[in-house]
Amino acid sequence: SHFKAVTLKAVTSRGEKKAGAGASAARFCFRNLLVNLGLFAAGVWVARNLTDIDLMAPQPGP
């Protein structure tokens, strides 16, 4: 999380030279949110697929 704070500070300080400093910071945060949601959805999809494969395995018993 320390690395995220440093990169966010660098982006906001670089954006202060332009007129839309708040817009660039908001766009950066929005992109981070989208990336996190995408990674979370991919992890859920992989976990569901692994459990499907586990359920398709032959079960012991008569």
Secondary structure, DSSP 4 states (H G I P E B T S, - for coil): -HHHHHHHHHHHHHHTTSS-HHHHHHHHHHHHHHHHHHHHHHHHHHHHHHHHHHHHSPPS--
